């Protein structure tokens, strides 16, 4: 099992309709490829975790995600072999972190509210993992 986590910035803000469309396509593709994960969006920034067989995850990232013209400034945070999936039930969980209800949740992380200097982001594995685990817990998400 393999996990990949990256950040990126949208070239233009995504509307709710565009986010919904992105999510529908991602869920369909990920289910076909046996990839699970989570996509979070806030203030034109994305953080995504992908889990599955290494070849499938790397191909999705290299051939599709990294070439998608809707975003830029991709920062690859983590590539790692793991013993189990964090999101084994979600072909692609999703939540818009601009939702004020999310901020009131116990365990909410400020990670997505902070500026993202590349040097800090690359070394803050705890920040993204806490944020993702909050959504894995089932208290929020889709």
C-alpha positions, 0 to 999 in steps of 0.5 A: 500500500502506498500513500501520496499527499500534495498541496496545490493552488487553484488558478481561479476560485472553484465554484460549488458546481466546479467542486462538485464536478471535480469530486464526481469525476475523482470518485469515479476514477478512484473507484475504478483504480482502487484508490481512496483518499481525501480532498480538502479545499480552502481559499483556492488551495487544495490538499489531497491524500491518495492511497492505493497500489503505488503504480496506480497512485503515481500514475494518477499523480504524474499523468493527470493531477500534475498536468491539470491546468486548473491548478499550479504550485504543486508541492509533493509532501509525502510519498510513503509505503504504508501498512493500511489505508486511512480512508479505506471506505472513501473513493474520495472524501471531500470537504470545503474548509471555508465552511464555518461549521468545520472550524467549530469541530473538536480537533480542528487544525489551523493548518489550512489557515496558515500561509504556506511557505514551501520550506515549512509545508514540506516539513509539517507532516503533523499538520496535514495528518491531524487535519486529515485524521479529523475528517477520517474520524467521521465527524465531518466529510463526504 
